[in-house]
Amino acid sequence: MMNDIAAPPASPVRQAFMTMGDIACQGPVIGPDALGERLFELFHNDPALMLVAVVDQHDAPVGLVERQAFFLKVSGRFGHALFNRRPVALLMDDRPVMIDAGIPSAEFTARALMSQPSDLMRGYIVTKAGRYHGTGSALDLINASHSHALASASGLKAAAEDLKRANKRILRDKLFIDTIVENIPSALIVRSTRDDYPVLVNRAAEEMMGCTRDLLLERKVDDVFDADEIGHLLLSRAAGGAQAAEQVLCDHNGTARAIATRHVTITDERGGARWEMCVADDVTAQRNAQHC
């Protein structure tokens, strides 16, 4: 394992992940000239304390003392008396693993797993701009990875619930719109401007043309209706771009009907014409009444 791992240039993608600085443990530090008795005191007062960083007067790390290694070194009948008055510089690991706080924790974990097994047991120091930022161990990496995995799973679950709710709203809105389209008294046809095929036909349009939508969808109008039939009017492109018109044509029984139509162009996300909607009403009764 490298003894000094610097962070790569920051990027928005990297910043979205947990970094070594995020999982660094803030613990006590000690100077290299301090005496061993201070280490005995720190470890004695905090049984959970595993690592003590050794820093110089500029707060730059120069060594690391690991609890287990320290007590192995000072064990024995005269260990305490021997090392109690010695400087920390003689008791520390003077070549500790140091990692920049900006490195993604997943990246460092992957490097650690590829290192020597003995390196996995070593602690490390996290630095920021060359100064002490915190310490950590393989256990901290495992705990951080586990917590990150749980958070990711929780985030995915929340996202799935949001998507499920959004899908329910979409289905509810679609049902609402479909119900309106199916039950309005006006005939409604939507035709694709790319291939001239109808893509939507409501119930009133079926009744007006005397033909089920299954026989109309994705078919050319000339293959279904003659030019003097109502269906030809509803399924054809608006003549000359007309927005409103009225014509007398034959229904499927051969009876002349007065049909008023309105055409509306529907654009796509780029603003280009994508669909043409025709709304038609049978105004035969009104015209007959006007002529009486």
Backbone bond lengths (Angstrom), bond angles and torsions (degrees), N, CA, C in turn:
res aa  C-N    CA-C-N  psi(-1)  N-CA   C-N-CA  omega(-1)  CA-C   N-CA-C  phi
1 M - - - 1.456 - - 1.518 109.02 -
2 M 1.309 117.80 138.73 1.451 120.90 179.30 1.518 109.81 -67.48
3 N 1.329 116.44 146.06 1.460 119.87 -178.27 1.509 112.70 -85.87
4 D 1.328 118.44 -14.82 1.459 120.65 -179.72 1.512 107.61 -144.39
5 I 1.321 116.79 105.90 1.458 121.76 -175.84 1.513 108.47 -110.52
6 A 1.323 115.69 115.87 1.459 120.59 -177.46 1.520 110.38 -90.75
7 A 1.331 115.02 155.85 1.463 119.91 179.93 1.513 109.90 -81.93
8 P 1.331 117.86 143.40 1.457 121.80 173.97 1.519 109.48 -74.08
9 P 1.328 118.50 168.66 1.462 119.89 178.09 1.529 110.41 -57.14
10 A 1.334 115.94 138.84 1.462 120.22 -177.85 1.513 110.71 -68.95
11 S 1.303 116.19 146.37 1.462 121.83 176.54 1.507 107.76 -143.92
12 P 1.355 117.79 157.13 1.464 120.31 179.49 1.512 112.69 -56.76
13 V 1.364 117.41 -34.64 1.454 120.21 -179.04 1.512 110.56 -67.92
14 R 1.361 116.72 -45.91 1.458 119.92 -179.22 1.529 111.19 -64.98
15 Q 1.353 116.72 -37.10 1.450 119.80 -176.31 1.519 111.78 -67.05
16 A 1.331 116.92 -17.49 1.461 120.54 -179.51 1.522 110.94 -75.63
17 F 1.371 118.23 -12.30 1.450 121.49 -177.44 1.522 110.10 -105.26
18 M 1.330 115.33 163.03 1.445 121.52 178.40 1.530 109.28 -71.08
19 T 1.314 116.16 133.47 1.460 121.63 -178.94 1.520 110.78 -105.09
20 M 1.330 115.99 170.13 1.461 120.53 178.03 1.516 111.00 -64.17
21 G 1.342 116.29 -30.84 1.461 119.26 176.61 1.512 112.29 -65.23
22 D 1.355 116.01 -30.75 1.466 120.22 -179.40 1.524 112.20 -68.36
23 I 1.335 116.78 -30.64 1.467 119.28 -175.11 1.526 112.72 -106.53
24 A 1.331 117.00 4.34 1.465 119.78 179.74 1.528 110.13 -65.20
25 C 1.330 115.87 140.15 1.469 121.73 178.71 1.532 109.07 -95.48
26 Q 1.307 116.03 125.49 1.455 120.59 177.72 1.535 108.61 -81.76
27 G 1.306 115.48 118.61 1.458 119.77 -179.04 1.514 111.19 -135.96
28 P 1.321 117.01 -179.50 1.465 120.27 -179.22 1.524 111.34 -70.08
29 V 1.308 116.07 151.68 1.467 121.73 175.20 1.523 107.67 -121.75
30 I 1.313 114.36 163.79 1.463 119.96 -177.34 1.518 108.29 -146.33
31 G 1.319 116.93 151.36 1.451 121.06 178.54 1.517 111.36 -84.80
32 P 1.332 118.33 153.87 1.467 120.64 -178.45 1.527 113.46 -66.34
33 D 1.329 116.81 -20.06 1.468 119.85 -179.11 1.522 112.66 -90.76
34 A 1.327 116.99 -7.90 1.466 119.81 178.06 1.525 109.29 -64.73
35 L 1.311 116.00 158.87 1.455 120.26 -177.20 1.526 111.61 -90.36
36 G 1.337 114.68 157.97 1.451 120.87 -177.82 1.518 113.03 -58.28
37 E 1.344 116.94 -27.75 1.456 118.65 -179.10 1.528 111.72 -60.60
38 R 1.366 116.90 -26.97 1.462 120.09 179.05 1.530 110.09 -69.21
39 L 1.347 116.71 -35.24 1.462 120.08 176.51 1.519 110.66 -67.44
40 F 1.357 116.42 -42.52 1.458 119.57 176.60 1.532 110.33 -56.80
41 E 1.313 115.51 -40.79 1.461 121.02 -178.40 1.530 111.29 -66.18
42 L 1.350 116.34 -45.43 1.474 120.52 -178.81 1.518 111.71 -62.47
43 F 1.329 116.53 -47.75 1.465 119.90 -178.55 1.535 111.92 -69.78
44 H 1.329 116.25 -33.36 1.469 119.74 179.83 1.525 110.94 -69.34
45 N 1.330 117.30 -40.30 1.461 121.91 -176.89 1.535 112.70 -74.26
46 D 1.327 117.13 -22.07 1.471 120.12 -177.93 1.526 109.19 -134.61
47 P 1.349 118.02 92.31 1.466 121.40 -178.05 1.528 112.89 -60.91
48 A 1.341 117.00 -21.16 1.472 119.65 -179.62 1.526 112.43 -86.81
49 L 1.328 116.94 -8.03 1.464 120.66 -178.34 1.525 110.23 -72.49
50 M 1.335 116.88 121.03 1.456 122.31 -177.66 1.515 113.29 -106.19
51 L 1.342 117.75 -28.85 1.465 121.18 -173.23 1.518 110.35 -136.50
52 V 1.323 115.42 140.22 1.461 121.82 173.29 1.518 107.44 -129.40
53 A 1.317 116.27 121.14 1.464 121.08 179.31 1.522 109.85 -82.46
54 V 1.323 115.14 142.48 1.470 121.57 176.55 1.528 107.15 -106.25
55 V 1.336 116.70 122.35 1.465 120.94 -176.39 1.519 109.67 -126.05
56 D 1.343 114.60 154.88 1.471 119.06 177.83 1.524 109.68 -87.58
57 Q 1.324 115.65 -170.26 1.462 120.00 -176.42 1.524 113.37 -67.66
58 H 1.347 116.89 -15.69 1.470 121.10 178.20 1.526 111.80 -98.36
59 D 1.329 117.07 10.93 1.464 123.44 -179.95 1.526 111.90 68.19
60 A 1.335 116.26 20.87 1.462 120.14 176.35 1.521 108.86 -90.74
61 P 1.326 119.46 131.40 1.464 121.50 -178.30 1.534 112.04 -65.83
62 V 1.326 115.76 136.94 1.460 120.63 177.21 1.525 111.29 -126.14
63 G 1.312 117.98 -8.38 1.455 120.35 179.97 1.517 111.33 -174.42
64 L 1.325 114.60 174.55 1.461 120.87 -178.32 1.529 108.85 -144.06
65 V 1.309 116.57 137.68 1.461 121.94 176.30 1.524 107.65 -114.37
66 E 1.333 115.13 121.57 1.457 120.60 178.25 1.528 108.49 -100.82
67 R 1.289 116.48 136.11 1.467 122.57 -173.30 1.529 112.04 -52.87
68 Q 1.341 115.88 -52.72 1.464 119.16 -175.41 1.525 111.42 -63.25
69 A 1.353 116.17 -45.55 1.462 120.03 -179.34 1.529 110.56 -63.69
70 F 1.340 116.09 -37.10 1.453 120.54 -179.32 1.529 110.75 -63.83
71 F 1.324 117.09 -48.39 1.456 119.29 -176.77 1.523 112.38 -72.88
72 L 1.335 117.22 -25.73 1.460 119.20 172.67 1.528 110.37 -65.98
73 K 1.332 114.01 -38.70 1.467 118.55 -178.12 1.531 111.69 -70.39
74 V 1.325 116.78 -37.15 1.462 119.44 -174.48 1.532 112.36 -97.62
75 S 1.344 116.06 5.97 1.475 117.83 -179.39 1.533 109.93 -70.53
76 G 1.264 114.78 164.48 1.460 118.90 -178.94 1.520 111.26 111.66
77 R 1.294 113.88 170.51 1.459 120.31 -173.57 1.521 112.70 -62.30
78 F 1.326 116.74 -38.44 1.465 119.35 -176.02 1.536 111.98 -112.27
79 G 1.336 116.77 14.10 1.452 120.14 -175.66 1.507 113.52 -59.48
80 H 1.310 116.87 -47.18 1.457 119.91 -177.76 1.522 110.97 -63.45
81 A 1.308 116.04 -47.04 1.467 120.29 -178.78 1.521 111.20 -64.78
82 L 1.368 116.71 -34.00 1.455 120.98 -177.19 1.521 111.89 -71.54
83 F 1.341 117.47 -42.30 1.469 120.55 -172.99 1.525 113.44 -101.27
84 N 1.316 115.80 -6.20 1.457 119.25 -176.79 1.522 112.09 -60.43
85 R 1.344 116.64 -38.07 1.470 120.92 -175.89 1.520 112.51 -104.20
86 R 1.318 117.23 11.66 1.466 119.70 178.53 1.524 110.09 -92.75
87 P 1.339 117.61 150.77 1.469 119.90 180.00 1.530 110.93 -69.42
88 V 1.309 114.03 150.76 1.471 121.29 -179.76 1.517 110.86 -58.74
89 A 1.330 117.58 -30.02 1.466 121.23 -178.71 1.519 112.08 -56.64
90 L 1.324 117.76 -27.54 1.458 121.39 179.25 1.531 112.47 -85.19
91 L 1.321 117.04 -11.85 1.457 121.04 -175.82 1.530 113.18 -108.19
92 M 1.305 116.12 -9.57 1.466 119.46 -173.75 1.530 111.24 -94.11
93 D 1.344 114.81 163.21 1.460 122.23 168.02 1.521 105.93 -82.96
94 D 1.340 116.40 111.67 1.466 118.97 -175.02 1.531 113.41 -85.78
95 R 1.329 117.47 4.50 1.472 120.98 175.29 1.532 109.45 -131.88
96 P 1.317 116.74 60.25 1.467 119.68 -177.31 1.531 111.56 -72.69
97 V 1.288 115.37 157.88 1.472 120.63 172.47 1.518 107.78 -73.26
98 M 1.340 115.92 125.47 1.463 120.51 179.48 1.520 109.16 -122.77
99 I 1.331 115.70 132.16 1.458 122.05 -176.68 1.518 108.95 -126.04
100 D 1.324 115.02 137.01 1.457 119.33 176.63 1.520 109.81 -69.20
101 A 1.327 116.05 142.56 1.462 121.66 -176.68 1.528 112.46 -62.57
102 G 1.340 117.76 -22.81 1.459 120.15 -176.32 1.512 114.88 -82.22
103 I 1.330 118.51 -7.51 1.464 120.49 -178.60 1.534 110.35 -72.12
104 P 1.334 118.58 132.91 1.464 120.75 175.99 1.527 110.54 -58.89
105 S 1.319 116.65 135.20 1.459 119.97 -177.56 1.525 111.94 -62.16
106 A 1.333 116.94 -34.64 1.472 120.10 179.73 1.526 110.73 -64.02
107 E 1.327 116.02 -36.83 1.466 120.21 -179.87 1.527 110.72 -67.35
108 F 1.331 116.74 -43.67 1.459 119.43 179.81 1.525 110.89 -68.47
109 T 1.340 117.26 -37.78 1.457 120.69 177.91 1.519 110.77 -59.71
110 A 1.332 116.39 -42.46 1.465 120.85 178.74 1.528 110.49 -62.70
111 R 1.334 116.65 -40.84 1.476 119.82 177.87 1.525 110.62 -65.09
112 A 1.333 115.67 -41.15 1.463 119.63 -178.08 1.520 111.06 -63.59
113 L 1.325 117.13 -38.72 1.456 120.64 -178.83 1.522 112.10 -68.60
114 M 1.330 117.19 -23.44 1.465 121.11 178.82 1.527 112.37 -90.06
115 S 1.330 116.58 -2.19 1.457 120.05 -176.99 1.526 110.51 -87.15
116 Q 1.316 115.77 -177.05 1.455 121.40 177.72 1.528 110.24 -66.74
117 P 1.340 118.35 144.07 1.470 120.41 179.34 1.522 113.15 -53.98
118 S 1.343 116.69 -35.82 1.464 119.20 -179.23 1.524 111.64 -65.54
119 D 1.351 116.38 -30.57 1.460 119.64 -179.88 1.522 111.72 -68.81
120 L 1.338 116.36 -27.71 1.453 119.94 179.70 1.523 111.74 -64.73
121 M 1.336 115.70 -24.62 1.462 120.03 -178.09 1.520 111.33 -85.31
122 R 1.327 117.87 -10.77 1.462 120.84 -178.37 1.523 110.70 -81.55
123 G 1.320 114.88 150.48 1.453 119.03 171.60 1.513 109.14 -83.38
124 Y 1.302 116.48 175.49 1.469 120.83 178.21 1.514 108.89 -142.88
125 I 1.325 114.52 160.84 1.463 121.40 178.10 1.526 108.22 -113.06
126 V 1.308 116.65 133.75 1.464 122.42 176.41 1.522 107.80 -98.15
127 T 1.324 115.12 129.53 1.467 119.88 -178.55 1.521 110.22 -118.29
128 K 1.311 114.40 155.49 1.461 121.47 175.54 1.514 107.75 -138.12
129 A 1.340 114.54 116.41 1.470 120.46 -175.18 1.529 110.56 56.52
130 G 1.327 116.74 35.58 1.456 122.03 177.12 1.508 114.60 81.63
131 R 1.318 118.27 -2.13 1.461 121.60 -178.77 1.528 110.80 -105.62
132 Y 1.314 115.05 158.84 1.460 120.93 179.64 1.525 110.47 -61.38
133 H 1.332 116.78 133.18 1.466 121.79 178.51 1.524 111.42 -124.10
134 G 1.325 117.17 -25.54 1.454 120.87 -179.64 1.513 110.35 163.26
135 T 1.325 115.93 -178.05 1.463 121.45 178.82 1.526 109.01 -130.14
136 G 1.332 115.12 172.25 1.453 119.69 178.32 1.514 110.66 -167.90
137 S 1.327 114.93 171.47 1.463 121.25 -179.55 1.514 108.98 -142.82
138 A 1.329 116.07 176.79 1.459 120.18 177.96 1.525 110.46 -60.09
139 L 1.327 117.11 -34.90 1.456 120.70 178.15 1.524 111.19 -63.75
140 D 1.328 116.30 -38.83 1.466 119.96 177.54 1.519 110.75 -64.14
141 L 1.343 116.55 -38.81 1.466 120.28 177.72 1.527 110.92 -62.78
142 I 1.341 115.74 -43.40 1.470 120.23 179.77 1.524 110.44 -64.02
143 N 1.338 116.40 -45.87 1.460 119.94 -179.88 1.525 111.42 -63.04
144 A 1.344 115.52 -41.23 1.466 119.57 179.85 1.514 110.71 -65.29
145 S 1.341 116.64 -42.31 1.472 120.22 179.00 1.516 110.69 -63.52
146 H 1.339 115.61 -40.43 1.468 119.77 179.12 1.526 110.91 -64.90
147 S 1.338 116.21 -44.68 1.462 120.03 179.39 1.518 111.10 -64.00
148 H 1.353 115.20 -39.71 1.465 119.55 179.52 1.524 110.13 -65.32
149 A 1.342 116.04 -39.70 1.468 119.68 179.13 1.526 110.68 -64.29
150 L 1.356 115.84 -41.65 1.451 119.25 178.47 1.522 111.26 -64.47
151 A 1.352 115.51 -40.97 1.469 119.51 178.92 1.516 110.94 -65.13
152 S 1.349 116.10 -39.86 1.458 120.04 179.06 1.520 110.43 -64.93
153 A 1.341 115.82 -43.07 1.467 119.63 178.61 1.522 110.58 -62.73
154 S 1.332 115.56 -40.87 1.455 119.56 178.74 1.521 110.71 -65.07
155 G 1.348 115.53 -40.28 1.462 119.68 178.29 1.516 111.82 -64.52
156 L 1.347 115.66 -41.18 1.464 119.54 178.57 1.526 110.88 -64.93
157 K 1.328 115.81 -39.45 1.457 119.84 178.90 1.526 110.41 -64.07
158 A 1.341 115.70 -42.95 1.467 119.62 178.97 1.527 110.95 -63.98
159 A 1.360 115.28 -41.38 1.464 119.37 178.79 1.524 111.05 -64.04
160 A 1.340 115.68 -39.06 1.465 119.57 178.67 1.528 110.62 -64.95
161 E 1.348 116.59 -39.51 1.465 119.91 178.21 1.520 110.64 -65.75
162 D 1.350 116.61 -40.29 1.465 120.46 177.63 1.527 110.51 -62.19
163 L 1.346 115.25 -43.56 1.457 120.10 179.68 1.527 110.94 -64.26
164 K 1.333 115.63 -39.67 1.463 120.08 178.86 1.522 110.65 -62.89
165 R 1.339 116.02 -43.49 1.463 119.64 178.10 1.522 111.38 -65.29
166 A 1.358 115.94 -40.37 1.462 119.76 178.93 1.526 110.51 -63.65
167 N 1.338 116.71 -40.54 1.463 120.56 178.93 1.530 111.16 -63.69
168 K 1.335 115.42 -38.27 1.461 119.10 177.77 1.522 110.33 -63.72
169 R 1.342 116.18 -42.12 1.466 119.13 178.92 1.524 110.72 -63.99
170 I 1.354 115.34 -41.52 1.467 119.47 179.96 1.527 110.37 -62.86
171 L 1.343 116.52 -45.19 1.455 120.31 179.76 1.522 111.42 -64.21
172 R 1.341 115.90 -38.98 1.463 119.78 178.55 1.532 110.55 -65.42
173 D 1.338 116.15 -44.19 1.464 119.88 179.17 1.527 111.19 -65.16
174 K 1.352 115.78 -39.25 1.461 119.43 179.38 1.531 110.57 -64.51
175 L 1.323 116.23 -42.54 1.460 120.23 178.42 1.521 110.06 -62.16
176 F 1.329 116.50 -40.89 1.457 121.41 179.27 1.527 110.77 -61.25
177 I 1.346 115.96 -48.43 1.463 120.25 -179.03 1.525 110.83 -66.99
178 D 1.340 116.73 -43.01 1.470 119.99 179.70 1.529 111.04 -60.24
179 T 1.330 115.98 -38.97 1.464 119.96 -179.92 1.525 110.76 -64.45
180 I 1.331 116.20 -41.82 1.468 120.22 178.17 1.520 110.45 -64.20
181 V 1.346 116.86 -48.52 1.459 121.36 -178.18 1.528 111.01 -59.17
182 E 1.326 116.10 -41.40 1.461 120.18 -177.12 1.530 112.80 -70.69
183 N 1.323 117.36 -25.39 1.456 119.67 -171.15 1.523 114.93 -110.30
184 I 1.317 118.93 -2.99 1.460 118.66 175.70 1.522 109.04 -69.47
185 P 1.337 118.31 145.23 1.465 120.92 -177.13 1.521 113.82 -70.75
186 S 1.323 118.16 -21.12 1.465 121.11 -179.69 1.525 110.39 -79.21
187 A 1.329 115.49 144.10 1.464 120.09 173.40 1.517 108.65 -73.59
188 L 1.326 115.73 135.57 1.464 119.97 -177.72 1.524 109.55 -130.52
189 I 1.325 115.97 125.31 1.461 123.02 178.61 1.528 108.11 -127.99
190 V 1.338 118.36 133.63 1.465 122.50 172.59 1.524 107.24 -117.48
191 R 1.328 114.73 125.89 1.467 121.34 -176.09 1.522 109.94 -117.79
192 S 1.337 116.21 138.51 1.461 120.95 176.09 1.520 109.41 -73.49
193 T 1.332 117.28 131.72 1.462 120.33 178.78 1.528 111.75 -79.97
194 R 1.326 116.96 -11.13 1.465 120.22 -178.41 1.518 112.21 -81.61
195 D 1.335 115.97 -38.96 1.463 118.30 -177.97 1.523 112.77 -128.61
196 D 1.351 116.96 3.26 1.475 123.10 178.22 1.526 113.58 66.87
197 Y 1.327 118.15 11.51 1.456 120.22 177.71 1.532 109.84 -82.57
198 P 1.338 118.51 142.87 1.467 119.98 171.42 1.529 110.02 -72.63
199 V 1.323 116.67 139.04 1.466 120.91 179.62 1.522 111.20 -116.11
200 L 1.328 117.66 -12.75 1.460 121.25 178.02 1.521 109.16 -147.26
201 V 1.320 116.11 131.33 1.474 122.85 177.44 1.523 106.93 -138.44
202 N 1.342 117.83 124.69 1.459 118.38 179.91 1.528 111.44 -92.92
203 R 1.325 115.63 178.46 1.466 121.17 -173.79 1.528 111.39 -65.01
204 A 1.337 117.43 -40.79 1.457 120.43 -179.83 1.532 111.40 -63.10
205 A 1.335 116.74 -34.34 1.463 120.27 177.77 1.520 110.62 -68.48
206 E 1.324 117.12 -38.76 1.469 120.30 175.78 1.526 110.90 -58.50
207 E 1.326 114.95 -45.57 1.462 119.11 -178.34 1.524 111.29 -66.59
208 M 1.318 117.29 -38.86 1.458 120.37 -178.35 1.521 111.73 -68.01
209 M 1.337 116.38 -36.81 1.468 120.35 -177.72 1.520 112.55 -91.46
210 G 1.351 117.44 -13.92 1.452 120.10 -178.09 1.511 112.86 66.48
211 C 1.335 115.96 36.18 1.467 120.62 -176.29 1.522 108.58 -150.22
212 T 1.314 117.19 134.83 1.465 119.63 179.43 1.519 110.91 -72.75
213 R 1.313 114.91 153.16 1.471 119.87 -177.19 1.527 112.67 -64.18
214 D 1.311 116.77 -28.04 1.471 119.42 179.47 1.525 111.98 -59.83
215 L 1.354 116.59 -28.99 1.460 120.53 179.96 1.525 112.39 -86.98
216 L 1.349 116.87 -4.99 1.460 120.99 -175.33 1.524 113.56 -108.59
217 L 1.338 116.46 -37.08 1.464 119.95 -173.48 1.519 111.11 -61.41
218 E 1.326 114.54 131.85 1.463 123.91 177.11 1.533 112.41 59.25
219 R 1.336 115.34 39.50 1.467 120.15 174.02 1.514 108.75 -131.66
220 K 1.325 116.94 151.46 1.453 122.82 177.71 1.528 109.10 -72.12
221 V 1.339 115.56 141.33 1.456 119.60 -177.46 1.522 112.20 -62.20
222 D 1.338 118.17 -36.36 1.473 120.69 -178.57 1.517 112.02 -68.44
223 D 1.349 116.35 -18.26 1.463 119.12 179.02 1.528 111.76 -82.41
224 V 1.333 116.65 -9.11 1.468 119.93 -174.72 1.530 112.02 -117.56
225 F 1.345 117.60 -42.13 1.471 120.46 -173.02 1.530 111.46 -125.64
226 D 1.344 114.84 153.34 1.462 121.77 171.30 1.523 108.45 -81.54
227 A 1.331 116.16 162.50 1.459 120.93 -174.51 1.525 113.59 -64.29
228 D 1.343 118.22 -22.14 1.463 120.37 -177.55 1.520 112.34 -98.23
229 E 1.332 117.05 14.43 1.457 120.52 -179.34 1.526 111.01 -103.28
230 I 1.328 114.65 154.29 1.468 120.78 -178.32 1.525 110.87 -59.88
231 G 1.323 116.32 -40.99 1.463 119.76 -178.78 1.509 112.28 -58.52
232 H 1.326 117.12 -36.36 1.474 121.09 178.75 1.516 110.34 -63.86
233 L 1.338 116.26 -38.34 1.463 120.68 178.71 1.521 111.49 -65.66
234 L 1.330 116.47 -45.42 1.461 120.18 -175.27 1.524 112.96 -70.20
235 L 1.326 116.51 -32.61 1.463 119.75 -174.53 1.528 113.59 -94.14
236 S 1.334 117.37 -7.68 1.461 120.78 -176.73 1.521 111.38 -87.68
237 R 1.316 115.34 159.07 1.455 121.75 174.57 1.521 109.26 -65.16
238 A 1.326 116.83 144.14 1.464 120.58 -179.66 1.520 109.73 -61.26
239 A 1.333 116.49 124.79 1.468 121.42 -177.66 1.519 110.46 -65.24
240 G 1.347 115.63 123.94 1.460 120.08 177.67 1.512 113.72 61.40
241 G 1.329 116.45 20.25 1.462 119.36 179.71 1.510 113.40 73.33
242 A 1.370 116.94 19.04 1.461 120.55 -178.02 1.523 110.79 -60.37
243 Q 1.349 116.91 138.42 1.455 121.62 179.69 1.524 111.45 -91.41
244 A 1.324 117.46 -31.73 1.464 121.59 -179.78 1.521 108.89 -142.60
245 A 1.322 115.09 141.08 1.469 119.55 -178.83 1.513 109.31 -158.09
246 E 1.327 115.50 165.38 1.460 121.16 176.82 1.525 108.25 -141.58
247 Q 1.328 115.86 130.85 1.469 120.35 -179.56 1.523 109.50 -139.03
248 V 1.364 114.69 153.80 1.445 121.38 174.46 1.527 107.54 -103.06
249 L 1.341 114.98 116.91 1.457 120.66 -177.23 1.529 109.04 -135.49
250 C 1.325 115.55 171.75 1.458 120.86 -179.54 1.520 111.08 -90.71
251 D 1.348 114.45 140.09 1.457 118.05 172.74 1.519 109.10 -86.46
252 H 1.327 117.71 -173.49 1.460 120.54 -174.44 1.525 112.87 -68.64
253 N 1.351 116.59 -13.04 1.457 120.37 176.53 1.528 112.25 -96.25
254 G 1.342 115.88 1.26 1.460 120.10 -178.59 1.502 114.29 84.69
255 T 1.329 117.53 8.57 1.460 121.67 179.93 1.527 109.82 -88.70
256 A 1.335 115.94 135.87 1.465 120.59 -179.74 1.520 109.67 -71.90
257 R 1.325 116.60 131.35 1.461 122.73 -179.99 1.527 109.36 -131.49
258 A 1.326 116.11 141.08 1.463 121.05 175.55 1.537 107.48 -90.41
259 I 1.327 116.33 119.60 1.464 121.75 -175.81 1.530 109.80 -118.76
260 A 1.323 116.84 122.01 1.466 122.42 175.05 1.524 108.86 -98.08
261 T 1.333 116.65 128.54 1.472 120.76 -177.24 1.523 111.36 -124.04
262 R 1.316 114.33 151.04 1.466 122.28 172.81 1.522 107.74 -132.64
263 H 1.320 116.65 131.20 1.464 121.26 -179.39 1.525 110.26 -111.16
264 V 1.325 115.41 135.14 1.468 121.57 179.36 1.524 108.18 -128.98
265 T 1.325 116.58 130.28 1.464 121.24 177.65 1.527 109.52 -89.59
266 I 1.319 116.05 131.61 1.468 122.25 177.72 1.525 108.03 -109.90
267 T 1.333 116.45 126.45 1.461 120.95 -175.75 1.524 111.37 -94.63
268 D 1.350 115.13 162.08 1.463 120.55 174.81 1.513 109.64 -90.90
269 E 1.347 116.62 -171.75 1.464 120.46 -176.57 1.519 113.45 -65.77
270 R 1.340 117.50 -17.76 1.471 120.90 178.12 1.517 112.49 -95.64
271 G 1.319 116.71 0.83 1.460 120.00 178.72 1.518 114.59 89.62
272 G 1.325 117.98 1.63 1.453 121.09 179.70 1.520 111.55 -86.30
273 A 1.332 116.40 152.53 1.465 120.98 179.46 1.529 109.47 -63.55
274 R 1.315 117.09 122.37 1.471 121.62 -178.01 1.525 112.26 -116.58
275 W 1.320 116.97 -39.36 1.458 121.01 178.94 1.526 109.51 -136.52
276 E 1.309 116.20 157.83 1.458 122.29 173.19 1.522 107.85 -126.46
277 M 1.320 115.59 124.18 1.459 120.53 -179.09 1.523 109.71 -103.36
278 C 1.321 116.40 131.14 1.462 122.47 176.90 1.527 108.58 -113.51
279 V 1.332 115.61 123.93 1.462 121.72 175.94 1.530 106.80 -111.30
280 A 1.322 116.64 122.92 1.468 120.75 -174.49 1.519 111.52 -126.32
281 D 1.338 114.55 144.97 1.461 121.15 176.97 1.522 109.41 -133.14
282 D 1.320 115.71 139.73 1.464 121.73 175.49 1.527 107.97 -81.84
283 V 1.345 117.08 110.00 1.476 122.22 -177.09 1.522 110.63 -108.60
284 T 1.332 117.17 21.08 1.467 121.09 -177.86 1.521 112.16 -58.73
285 A 1.331 116.52 -45.29 1.466 119.92 -179.06 1.519 111.40 -61.66
286 Q 1.323 116.47 -41.87 1.475 118.91 -179.66 1.518 110.85 -65.20
287 R 1.345 116.96 -40.48 1.468 118.89 -178.77 1.526 110.75 -69.26
288 N 1.293 117.31 -38.66 1.458 119.91 176.88 1.517 111.67 -63.03
289 A 1.335 115.56 -38.55 1.459 119.69 179.71 1.521 110.66 -66.56
290 Q 1.338 116.95 -36.16 1.463 121.13 -179.44 1.531 111.32 -67.27
291 H 1.357 117.02 -29.92 1.440 120.70 -176.15 1.535 112.31 -87.33
292 C 1.303 117.44 -8.62 1.463 120.70 -179.39 1.540 110.77 -79.10
